[in-house]
Every structure is written in structure tokens, then in C-alpha cells.
Amino acid sequence: MLSMSNRSINAQSDLFKSLRIEEIDQLLNELEELALSSASRQKFLSVLLDRTRFLLDAHGASVVIQAASGQWLTLCAVGDGVQETPID
């Protein structure tokens, strides 16, 4: 059985947190560049969902809104097991 000291575990945890912060920072920079570009709303949401899905290690992600009628409408969805829904 492999055993690790608390110090080693804490060092790995700090490294993981640092990597996640760097990934989040990179994601925000990419989204800012894309928002300032002439990319379509579909492209922006698709990239947003794809990057967020990666950061959260999720199988899928979607953007939904609630209509005035109370019905939930999917604007965009990406991922495994998710019916991908492009927005118009």
C-alpha cells in the first residue's frame, strides 16, 4: 500500500488548486477574447460550455432560460449523453 505524508498530500492539493486557478484564468481570457471578437452567439456559448465542462470534469453542460410561460428552454447543450442543441 502506498502511503503519503500529510505534507505531501497538502503539497499536491496546493498544486491542484494552483492548476485549476490557472485553467480558470485561461478560460476567462479565452472567453474575453471571443466576446470581443465578431464570433456568433452560438460560437460563444458553445466554447463557454465546452471549456466549463472541461474545468468541471462534467459529461455535459447546457445553457437554459425560463420563458415567460414558465417553460425552460435550452439555448445550447454540449457533451456526452446530451442532445447537442445549437442556438439560432
Stockholm file with secondary structure:
# STOCKHOLM 1.0

chainA/1-88         MLSMSNRSINAQSDLFKSLRIEEIDQLLNELEELALSSASRQKFLSVLLDRTRFLLDAHGASVVIQAASGQWLTLCAVGDGVQETPID
#=GR chainA/1-88 SS CCCCCHHHHHHHHHHHHHHHHHHHHHHHHHHHHHHHTTCCHHHHHHHHHHHHHHHHTCSEEEEEEECTTSCEEEEEEEETTSCCBCCC
#=GC SS_cons        CCCCCHHHHHHHHHHHHHHHHHHHHHHHHHHHHHHHTTCCHHHHHHHHHHHHHHHHTCSEEEEEEECTTSCEEEEEEEETTSCCBCCC
//
